[in-house]
Amino acid sequence: MIAGVLCLLAGIVAALGLPVMPPPLGGVICLLLAIPLGSWRPVRACRWLLVGFGLAILEASALMADRMEAAHSGRDWLLEGQVEAVLSDRPARPTFLFQPQGPRLPAAIPRRIRLVWYDAHQVPAAGEHWRLLVRLREARGMANPHGFDYERWLLVRGIGATGYVRASSRNRRLAVADRFLDQIRSRIAETVNRHLGESETARLLEALIIGTRAGISVETRDKLTATGTAHLLAISGLHVGIAGASGGVALALLSWIFSSFTGVSAGRVRWFGAVAVACGYALLVGFSIATRRALTMILVVTIAAACGRHSALSRGLVLAAWVVLLTQPLAPLDGGFWLSFGAVIVLCARFAGRLRPPARLASLVSGQVAISVGMIVPSLTLFGFVPVAAPLVNLAAVPIVAMIVLPAALIGAVLALVDPAFAFLPFKLAGLGLDAVLQLTDWAMTYGPLRLEAGAVGVVPRVCAAVACLLILGPAAVPGRLAAPAVLLALFLWRGHAPPPGGFDMTILDVGQGLSAVIRTHRHAMVYDAGPAWPGGDAGTMTVRPYLRGEGIPALDVLVVSHGDLDHAGGSAALLDRVTGRILAGPGTKVPGAEPEVCSAGTTWSWDGVRFEFLHPPTGHASTDNNASCVLRVDSRYGSALLPGDIESSAEQVLIRMRAELDADVLVAPHHGSATSSSPGFVDATAPEWIVYASGYMNRWGFPRDEVQQRWDAAGAKAVNTARDGAVTFVFGPGSGGPRVTGWRCLSRRFWRHRDCGNAEQD
């Protein structure tokens, strides 16, 4: 049974790692080939390799076929359909999943789309029917090393297109929610808001009871993640287990009635209550991977107990894995799959085989320590850091949620369906418990080190670190246990591959419509611009920091903010804690939380044989517009690069008249390739081998403009574009006649990721 599920998982993972997904016929062939292997005992388990491979191909092919094609991107569509779920209910820009419906639905429209409604006059609710004028685009996201893979996230959730609602008088609600489950959720949410008000506690309580996290603020999400307590408020096996236990206890109090008047065993009534409440709760919050895993385990254990048989926790875990993998073959693409099963595996390994169960307090402490150690490698792989305060905070927070918050919340939810007034006390009690949890996280954020970070090491070091974690959790007599901490420590001390002395690397990150470049020498690193900011986030947090962490760059010697436009300076505040040296910015540029020096022509410094020089603006430059951008030149024995920010034609002419050293091997196109820059004189003066367009996919300004591209093409420059190629890396070092160039979309090929790169495929 265990060998079979491991083979099934291996087959699925092998298929999901393919750069190009085979046609559905390949999946059918794999399933047919698995049939005769089932009768051959020596390889019976191996047939599940083919089953997993085939199921993953069929599932992935179906989801990829439902994606909108690029030819239909950017068009407006008038659609009717139902709101499936609300992802964010901020009045300024609600985000929701929409299921288009109707007999005349165009074939180009996917079954599920993600929409944002800017300046919405009304926030849609789950289950409502709407007619909306929307502009859609293909399911596409930014592509960066170590960054969030938005295209994979969309694929796993079956989202075939994204877009936004256009301002139109035709946008209207056609019908209120008519699904019974949506009506129940709506009534519970209204009751929570009635008793707790429009507070963060109310939003968290809604997340626990009905599984909606739309109203939780970004600050609270970040705080829970940083302290390792996000699992307490995201529906997991813990919650389903508590719900089942609460139902069992509730019916146990009434079991004497059944045993006295019906002759039914009180024990069987108790197990029936546990299963019924667990199923009801899972239905209410939605059947996520963790929910299905926990529910399957509860069903196995309770049914066995009701029948008078003992069922090991490990057997329930294996059966849960069968159910999840067979019903959702793409589950391994979701980090929650590995976290959910990994945590239970760690607990099984920690407590299995004991002659006597430990005391409750000892088991709680031991379990928290085991999970903290055992989940180090999964946490580093998925998030890039390990919350240091997590064991201590969870030691207090888990009992609060398990014994107070969730039981009170479930009681309140049941009473809310009877009469909202009856739910006042349970919801107030649950709210007080959540307030205590938030106080614990505030304490951890204030008084303790938040996280340990590690770079993105290869598969072999991660496997070695995982084995080291298991050895640490094992008995004292296990060979190699004393050496295990040293192996684990090496994971945190790893630093990325640095350029040789005299050389440098430059990566232009894909931050959408904006710019951020990371330049690294043998012993130093800097960031030139930090990308844009948007409501609820910024590129510094979402893109630049993960890249620095993954590359093993712990600190920045210099941060340059070329000028004050939001698409260049928006993410700068998120990088300040990594800066150990200078912060320089264009005239008049504000950097929240810092007092930057003003960059000026003639400022130079050298690192490891690489020379840096600002060519612009001149000292005393009074302007604060695009032409005040810091123009940085990087020179080495292996080549040069020029980063001109957003300067336009007038500043380009100033540089030419100053006889600045403008010729470069790599040039980042001024102002993203706008028509007001890249003048013919500047093109002739720079004469780069490579021109980089840092632009957003299908941006509203049409950057880079056609006439600008034609100008650079005529000059012989080879073009790369972050919107097309993802993050682009230039390596200036020995062994080549020019920089080696790689685009992330080409370097990291996955079947769900758009791969339409060109010149960046050089390396």
BALUM-954958 format. One record per residue (C-alpha): residue in three letters; x, y, z. Coordinates in steps of 0.5 Angstrom, whole numbers. Example, Ala and Ser with C-alpha at 12.3 -4.5 7.8 and 13.67 -1.06 7.14 Angstrom:
2
  residuo      X      Y      Z
      ALA     25     -9     16
      SER     27     -2     14
***
This chain:
763
  residuo      X      Y      Z
      MET      0      0      0
      ILE      6      5      2
      ALA     10      3     -4
      GLY      4      4     -9
      VAL      2     11     -6
      LEU     10     13     -7
      CYS     10     10    -14
      LEU      4     14    -16
      LEU      7     20    -13
      ALA     13     19    -17
      GLY      9     18    -23
      ILE      6     25    -22
      VAL     12     29    -20
      ALA     15     26    -26
      ALA     10     28    -31
      LEU      9     35    -27
      GLY     17     36    -28
      LEU     16     36    -36
      PRO     18     42    -40
      VAL     13     41    -45
      MET      6     37    -43
      PRO      5     31    -48
      PRO     -2     30    -51
      PRO     -8     27    -48
      LEU     -7     21    -52
      GLY      0     20    -48
      GLY     -4     20    -41
      VAL     -9     14    -44
      ILE     -3     10    -47
      CYS      0     10    -40
      LEU     -6      8    -36
      LEU     -7      2    -41
      LEU      0      0    -40
      ALA     -1      0    -33
      ILE     -7     -5    -33
      PRO     -3    -12    -35
      LEU      3    -10    -30
      GLY     -3    -11    -25
      SER     -2    -18    -25
      TRP      5    -19    -25
      ARG      7    -19    -18
      PRO     14    -17    -18
      VAL     12    -10    -21
      ARG      5     -9    -19
      ALA      7     -3    -15
      CYS     11      0    -21
      ARG      4      0    -25
      TRP      2      6    -20
      LEU      8     10    -24
      LEU      5      9    -30
      VAL     -2     11    -27
      GLY      1     17    -24
      PHE      4     19    -30
      GLY     -2     18    -34
      LEU     -7     22    -29
      ALA     -2     28    -29
      ILE     -2     28    -36
      LEU    -10     28    -37
      GLU    -11     33    -32
      ALA     -6     38    -34
      SER     -8     37    -41
      ALA    -15     39    -39
      LEU    -13     45    -35
      MET     -8     48    -41
      ALA    -14     47    -46
      ASP    -18     51    -42
      ARG    -13     57    -42
      MET    -15     63    -46
      GLU    -10     64    -52
      ALA     -6     70    -53
      ALA    -10     72    -59
      HIS    -16     73    -55
      SER    -12     77    -50
      GLY    -14     85    -49
      ARG    -21     84    -52
      ASP    -27     86    -48
      TRP    -33     81    -47
      LEU    -40     82    -44
      LEU    -41     76    -40
      GLU    -46     73    -35
      GLY    -44     68    -30
      GLN    -44     67    -22
      VAL    -39     69    -17
      GLU    -35     63    -15
      ALA    -31     66     -9
      VAL    -29     73     -7
      LEU    -21     73     -6
      SER    -21     80     -3
      ASP    -27     85     -1
      ARG    -23     91     -1
      PRO    -28     96     -3
      ALA    -23    100     -8
      ARG    -21     94    -12
      PRO    -25     87    -10
      THR    -22     81    -13
      PHE    -26     75    -14
      LEU    -27     68    -18
      PHE    -32     68    -24
      GLN    -35     63    -27
      PRO    -38     65    -34
      GLN    -45     61    -36
      GLY    -50     61    -41
      PRO    -52     58    -48
      ARG    -48     63    -52
      LEU    -42     63    -48
      PRO    -36     64    -53
      ALA    -31     58    -54
      ALA    -25     63    -52
      ILE    -28     64    -45
      PRO    -25     59    -40
      ARG    -29     56    -35
      ARG    -26     60    -29
      ILE    -23     67    -29
      ARG    -20     72    -24
      LEU    -23     79    -24
      VAL    -21     85    -21
      TRP    -26     91    -20
      TYR    -23     98    -20
      ASP    -27    103    -16
      ALA    -33     98    -16
      HIS    -40    101    -14
      GLN    -41     94    -10
      VAL    -37     89     -8
      PRO    -40     82    -11
      ALA    -42     76     -6
      ALA    -40     69     -7
      GLY    -46     66    -11
      GLU    -49     72    -14
      HIS    -50     72    -21
      TRP    -48     78    -25
      ARG    -47     81    -32
      LEU    -40     84    -33
      LEU    -36     88    -38
      VAL    -29     85    -37
      ARG    -23     86    -41
      LEU    -19     79    -41
      ARG    -12     77    -42
      GLU     -8     70    -42
      ALA     -6     67    -36
      ARG      1     70    -35
      GLY      5     73    -29
      MET     12     75    -28
      ALA     18     70    -28
      ASN     23     71    -24
      PRO     28     66    -20
      HIS     26     64    -13
      GLY     20     69    -14
      PHE     12     67    -14
      ASP     10     63    -20
      TYR      3     66    -21
      GLU      2     62    -27
      ARG      3     55    -23
      TRP     -2     58    -18
      LEU     -7     60    -23
      LEU     -6     53    -27
      VAL     -7     49    -20
      ARG    -14     53    -19
      GLY    -16     52    -26
      ILE    -16     59    -27
      GLY    -16     60    -35
      ALA    -15     68    -36
      THR    -15     74    -31
      GLY    -18     81    -33
      TYR    -21     87    -30
      VAL    -28     89    -30
      ARG    -29     95    -35
      ALA    -33    101    -33
      SER    -40    101    -36
      SER    -48    102    -35
      ARG    -49     94    -37
      ASN    -45     92    -31
      ARG    -51     89    -26
      ARG    -53     84    -21
      LEU    -58     79    -24
      ALA    -59     75    -18
      VAL    -57     74    -11
      ALA    -54     68     -8
      ASP    -59     62     -9
      ARG    -54     56     -7
      PHE    -56     54      0
      LEU    -49     53      2
      ASP    -48     60      0
      GLN    -54     63      4
      ILE    -51     59     10
      ARG    -44     62      9
      SER    -47     69      8
      ARG    -52     69     15
      ILE    -46     66     19
      ALA    -42     72     16
      GLU    -47     77     18
      THR    -48     75     25
      VAL    -40     75     26
      ASN    -40     82     23
      ARG    -46     84     28
      HIS    -43     82     34
      LEU    -36     83     33
      GLY    -36     89     28
      GLU    -32     91     22
      SER    -26     89     26
      GLU    -20     84     24
      THR    -22     79     29
      ALA    -28     79     25
      ARG    -25     77     19
      LEU    -20     72     22
      LEU    -27     69     25
      GLU    -30     68     18
      ALA    -24     65     16
      LEU    -24     60     21
      ILE    -32     58     20
      ILE    -33     59     13
      GLY    -26     59     10
      THR    -26     66      7
      ARG    -20     70      7
      ALA    -22     76      3
      GLY    -22     81      9
      ILE    -16     79     12
      SER    -11     85     11
      VAL     -4     84      8
      GLU     -1     87     15
      THR     -4     81     19
      ARG     -2     76     13
      ASP      5     78     14
      LYS      5     78     21
      LEU      2     71     22
      THR      7     68     16
      ALA     13     71     20
      THR     11     68     26
      GLY      9     61     24
      THR      2     62     26
      ALA     -1     62     19
      HIS     -3     55     19
      LEU     -8     56     25
      LEU    -12     61     21
      ALA    -12     57     15
      ILE    -16     51     14
      SER    -12     45     16
      GLY    -13     38     18
      LEU    -12     41     25
      HIS    -19     45     24
      VAL    -22     39     21
      GLY    -20     34     27
      ILE    -22     39     32
      ALA    -29     40     29
      GLY    -30     32     29
      ALA    -27     32     36
      SER    -32     37     38
      GLY    -38     34     35
      GLY    -36     27     38
      VAL    -36     31     45
      ALA    -43     34     44
      LEU    -46     28     42
      ALA    -43     24     48
      LEU    -47     28     53
      LEU    -53     26     49
      SER    -51     19     48
      TRP    -54     16     55
      ILE    -61     18     52
      PHE    -60     14     45
      SER    -57      8     50
      SER    -63      8     54
      PHE    -69      9     49
      THR    -66      6     43
      GLY    -61      1     45
      VAL    -56      4     40
      SER    -49      4     43
      ALA    -46     11     46
      GLY    -40     10     43
      ARG    -42      9     36
      VAL    -47     15     37
      ARG    -40     19     39
      TRP    -36     17     33
      PHE    -42     18     28
      GLY    -42     25     31
      ALA    -35     26     30
      VAL    -36     24     23
      ALA    -42     28     21
      VAL    -39     35     24
      ALA    -32     34     21
      CYS    -36     33     14
      GLY    -41     39     15
      TYR    -35     43     17
      ALA    -31     41     11
      LEU    -37     42      7
      LEU    -37     49     10
      VAL    -30     51      9
      GLY    -29     48      2
      PHE    -25     42      0
      SER    -18     44      0
      ILE    -12     39      0
      ALA    -11     39      7
      THR    -19     39      9
      ARG    -19     32      4
      ARG    -13     29      8
      ALA    -16     31     15
      LEU    -23     28     13
      THR    -20     22     10
      MET    -16     20     16
      ILE    -22     22     21
      LEU    -26     17     17
      VAL    -21     12     17
      VAL    -20     12     24
      THR    -27     13     27
      ILE    -30      8     22
      ALA    -25      3     25
      ALA    -26      5     32
      ALA    -34      4     31
      CYS    -33     -3     29
      GLY    -28     -4     35
      ARG    -22     -5     31
      HIS    -16     -1     31
      SER    -13      3     26
      ALA     -6      6     26
      LEU     -5     14     24
      SER      0     12     19
      ARG     -6      8     15
      GLY    -10     14     15
      LEU     -5     18     12
      VAL     -3     13      7
      LEU    -11     13      5
      ALA    -11     20      5
      ALA     -5     21      0
      TRP     -9     16     -5
      VAL    -15     20     -5
      VAL    -12     27     -6
      LEU     -7     24    -11
      LEU    -12     20    -15
      THR    -18     26    -15
      GLN    -13     32    -16
      PRO     -7     29    -19
      LEU     -4     37    -20
      ALA     -4     37    -12
      PRO      4     36    -11
      LEU      4     43    -15
      ASP      1     46     -9
      GLY      6     48     -3
      GLY      0     46      2
      PHE      0     39     -1
      TRP      8     38      2
      LEU      6     42      8
      SER      0     38     10
      PHE      3     31      9
      GLY     10     33     12
      ALA      7     35     18
      VAL      3     29     20
      ILE      9     25     17
      VAL     13     28     22
      LEU      8     27     28
      CYS      8     20     26
      ALA     15     19     26
      ARG     16     22     33
      PHE     11     19     37
      ALA     10     12     33
      GLY     12      6     37
      ARG     12      9     44
      LEU     11      4     49
      ARG      7      9     53
      PRO      4     15     51
      PRO      7     22     54
      ALA      3     26     58
      ARG     -1     31     55
      LEU      4     37     56
      ALA     10     33     54
      SER      7     31     48
      LEU      5     38     46
      VAL     12     41     47
      SER     15     35     44
      GLY     10     36     38
      GLN     12     43     37
      VAL     19     42     37
      ALA     18     36     32
      ILE     14     40     27
      SER     19     46     28
      VAL     25     41     26
      GLY     22     37     21
      MET     19     42     17
      ILE     25     46     16
      VAL     27     44      9
      PRO     20     45      7
      SER     19     52     10
      LEU     26     54      6
      THR     24     51      0
      LEU     17     54     -1
      PHE     18     60      3
      GLY     26     61      4
      PHE     26     62     11
      VAL     24     59     18
      PRO     20     63     23
      VAL     25     62     29
      ALA     19     64     34
      ALA     14     59     31
      PRO     15     54     37
      LEU     14     58     43
      VAL      8     62     40
      ASN      5     56     37
      LEU      6     53     44
      ALA      1     58     47
      ALA     -3     59     41
      VAL     -5     52     39
      PRO     -9     50     45
      ILE    -12     57     45
      VAL    -15     56     38
      ALA    -16     48     39
      MET    -20     49     46
      ILE    -23     56     46
      VAL    -23     59     39
      LEU    -26     54     34
      PRO    -30     50     39
      ALA    -34     57     41
      ALA    -34     59     33
      LEU    -37     52     31
      ILE    -42     53     37
      GLY    -44     60     35
      ALA    -44     58     27
      VAL    -50     53     29
      LEU    -53     58     34
      ALA    -53     63     28
      LEU    -57     59     24
      VAL    -62     58     29
      ASP    -63     66     32
      PRO    -57     71     31
      ALA    -58     73     38
      PHE    -56     66     41
      ALA    -49     67     38
      PHE    -47     73     41
      LEU    -43     69     47
      PRO    -40     64     43
      PHE    -37     69     38
      LYS    -35     74     43
      LEU    -31     68     47
      ALA    -28     66     40
      GLY    -26     73     39
      LEU    -23     74     45
      GLY    -19     68     44
      LEU    -17     71     37
      ASP    -15     77     40
      ALA    -10     73     45
      VAL     -7     70     39
      LEU     -6     76     35
      GLN     -3     79     42
      LEU      2     73     42
      THR      4     75     35
      ASP      5     82     36
      TRP     10     80     42
      ALA     14     75     38
      MET     15     81     32
      THR     17     86     38
      TYR     22     82     42
      GLY     24     76     38
      PRO     28     74     32
      LEU     23     73     26
      ARG     27     68     21
      LEU     33     65     19
      GLU     34     65     12
      ALA     38     61      7
      GLY     39     61      0
      ALA     36     56     -6
      VAL     41     50     -5
      GLY     40     44    -10
      VAL     36     38     -9
      VAL     42     34     -6
      PRO     44     39     -1
      ARG     36     39      1
      VAL     35     32      1
      CYS     41     31      6
      ALA     38     37     10
      ALA     32     33     11
      VAL     35     27     13
      ALA     39     31     18
      CYS     32     33     21
      LEU     30     26     21
      LEU     36     24     25
      ILE     35     30     30
      LEU     28     27     32
      GLY     30     20     32
      PRO     33     16     38
      ALA     40     18     41
      ALA     43     11     39
      VAL     42     13     32
      PRO     48     13     28
      GLY     50     20     25
      ARG     45     24     30
      LEU     51     28     33
      ALA     53     30     26
      ALA     46     32     24
      PRO     46     39     26
      ALA     52     41     23
      VAL     49     39     16
      LEU     43     43     18
      LEU     47     49     20
      ALA     51     48     13
      LEU     44     50      9
      PHE     44     56     13
      LEU     51     58     12
      TRP     51     57      4
      ARG     52     63      0
      GLY     51     63     -8
      HIS     56     63    -13
      ALA     59     69    -14
      PRO     63     72    -20
      PRO     70     72    -20
      PRO     75     78    -19
      GLY     74     83    -24
      GLY     67     80    -27
      PHE     60     82    -25
      ASP     53     79    -26
      MET     47     84    -27
      THR     40     81    -27
      ILE     34     85    -30
      LEU     28     83    -26
      ASP     21     82    -29
      VAL     17     87    -24
      GLY     12     88    -29
      GLN     12     96    -32
      GLY     18     98    -28
      LEU     25     97    -27
      SER     30     93    -22
      ALA     37     91    -23
      VAL     41     87    -18
      ILE     49     88    -20
      ARG     54     83    -16
      THR     61     83    -16
      HIS     66     78    -13
      ARG     64     80     -5
      HIS     59     86     -6
      ALA     52     87     -9
      MET     48     93    -10
      VAL     40     94    -13
      TYR     39     99    -18
      ASP     31    101    -17
      ALA     26     97    -13
      GLY     21     96    -18
      PRO     13     99    -17
      ALA      8     99    -12
      TRP      1     97    -12
      PRO     -5     97     -7
      GLY     -3     91     -2
      GLY      4     90     -4
      ASP     11     92     -8
      ALA     16     89    -12
      GLY     21     90     -7
      THR     18     85     -2
      MET     15     80     -8
      THR     21     80    -13
      VAL     27     83    -10
      ARG     28     80     -3
      PRO     26     73     -6
      TYR     31     74    -11
      LEU     37     76     -6
      ARG     35     71     -1
      GLY     35     65     -6
      GLU     42     68     -9
      GLY     45     68     -2
      ILE     46     75     -2
      PRO     45     77      5
      ALA     46     85      5
      LEU     47     90      0
      ASP     53     95      0
      VAL     49    100     -5
      LEU     42    102     -6
      VAL     40    106    -12
      VAL     33    109    -13
      SER     34    113    -20
      HIS     28    118    -19
      GLY     22    118    -15
      ASP     17    115    -20
      LEU     13    109    -17
      ASP     15    104    -22
      HIS     22    105    -20
      ALA     22    107    -13
      GLY     16    103    -10
      GLY     19     97     -7
      SER     25    101     -4
      ALA     22    101      3
      ALA     22     94      3
      LEU     30     93      2
      LEU     32     98      7
      ASP     34     93     12
      ARG     38     89      8
      VAL     42     96      6
      THR     49     96     10
      GLY     52    101      6
      ARG     50    107      2
      ILE     43    109     -1
      LEU     43    114     -7
      ALA     37    117    -11
      GLY     36    122    -16
      PRO     35    130    -14
      GLY     28    130    -10
      THR     27    123     -9
      LYS     24    121     -3
      VAL     25    114      0
      PRO     21    113      6
      GLY     25    111     12
      ALA     32    113     10
      GLU     35    120      8
      PRO     39    118      1
      GLU     45    122     -2
      VAL     44    125     -8
      CYS     47    122    -14
      SER     51    126    -18
      ALA     56    126    -24
      GLY     63    124    -23
      THR     61    120    -17
      THR     65    113    -17
      TRP     67    107    -13
      SER     71    100    -15
      TRP     69     93    -12
      ASP     73     87    -14
      GLY     76     90    -20
      VAL     69     93    -23
      ARG     69    101    -23
      PHE     62    104    -22
      GLU     61    111    -24
      PHE     55    116    -24
      LEU     54    120    -31
      HIS     48    124    -29
      PRO     45    128    -27
      PRO     50    134    -26
      THR     52    137    -19
      GLY     46    142    -17
      HIS     41    139    -22
      ALA     34    142    -20
      SER     29    138    -24
      THR     26    132    -21
      ASP     23    129    -27
      ASN     25    123    -31
      ASN     31    127    -33
      ALA     34    127    -26
      SER     35    120    -26
      CYS     41    117    -24
      VAL     45    114    -30
      LEU     50    109    -28
      ARG     56    106    -32
      VAL     59     99    -30
      ASP     66     97    -33
      SER     70     91    -32
      ARG     75     88    -36
      TYR     70     83    -39
      GLY     65     88    -41
      SER     61     94    -39
      ALA     53     96    -38
      LEU     49    103    -38
      LEU     43    104    -34
      PRO     40    110    -35
      GLY     34    110    -31
      ASP     28    114    -35
      ILE     32    120    -38
      GLU     29    122    -44
      SER     32    126    -51
      SER     34    132    -47
      ALA     38    129    -42
      GLU     41    124    -47
      GLN     43    130    -51
      VAL     46    133    -45
      LEU     50    127    -44
      ILE     53    127    -51
      ARG     55    134    -50
      MET     59    132    -44
      ARG     62    127    -48
      ALA     61    122    -43
      GLU     63    115    -44
      LEU     57    112    -47
      ASP     59    106    -51
      ALA     57    100    -47
      ASP     56     92    -48
      VAL     49     92    -45
      LEU     44     98    -45
      VAL     38     98    -41
      ALA     33    102    -46
      PRO     32    109    -43
      HIS     24    110    -40
      HIS     23    103    -42
      GLY     23    104    -49
      SER     18    110    -50
      ALA     18    115    -56
      THR     21    120    -52
      SER     27    117    -51
      SER     33    113    -55
      SER     34    119    -60
      PRO     38    117    -66
      GLY     44    121    -63
      PHE     44    117    -57
      VAL     43    110    -60
      ASP     49    112    -64
      ALA     53    114    -58
      THR     52    108    -54
      ALA     52    103    -60
      PRO     51     97    -55
      GLU     51     89    -57
      TRP     45     88    -52
      ILE     39     93    -51
      VAL     34     91    -45
      TYR     27     93    -45
      ALA     24     93    -38
      SER     17     93    -39
      GLY     10     90    -37
      TYR      7     85    -41
      MET      1     88    -45
      ASN      2     95    -42
      ARG     -2    101    -43
      TRP      3    105    -46
      GLY      5    100    -51
      PHE     13    100    -49
      PRO     17     99    -52
      ARG     15    103    -58
      ASP     15    100    -65
      GLU     19    106    -68
      VAL     24    105    -62
      GLN     25     98    -63
      GLN     26     99    -70
      ARG     32    104    -69
      TRP     35     99    -64
      ASP     35     94    -69
      ALA     38     98    -74
      ALA     44     99    -70
      GLY     45     92    -69
      ALA     43     91    -62
      LYS     40     84    -60
      ALA     34     86    -56
      VAL     31     82    -50
      ASN     25     84    -46
      THR     23     82    -39
      ALA     15     82    -41
      ARG     17     76    -46
      ASP     23     73    -43
      GLY     22     74    -36
      ALA     28     76    -31
      VAL     35     77    -36
      THR     42     75    -33
      PHE     48     78    -36
      VAL     54     75    -34
      PHE     61     79    -35
      GLY     67     74    -34
      PRO     72     70    -37
      GLY     71     65    -43
      SER     67     69    -48
      GLY     68     75    -52
      GLY     62     78    -49
      PRO     57     77    -44
      ARG     53     71    -43
      VAL     45     72    -43
      THR     40     68    -40
      GLY     32     69    -40
      TRP     29     66    -34
      ARG     23     63    -38
      CYS     28     59    -43
      LEU     32     57    -37
      SER     27     54    -33
      ARG     22     51    -37
      ARG     15     48    -35
      PHE      9     46    -39
      TRP      5     51    -35
      ARG     10     57    -36
      HIS      9     61    -43
      ARG     16     60    -47
      ASP     16     65    -52
      CYS     23     68    -51
      GLY     28     69    -57
      ASN     35     72    -56
      ALA     35     71    -49
      GLU     36     63    -50
      GLN     43     64    -52
      ASP     46     61    -46
***
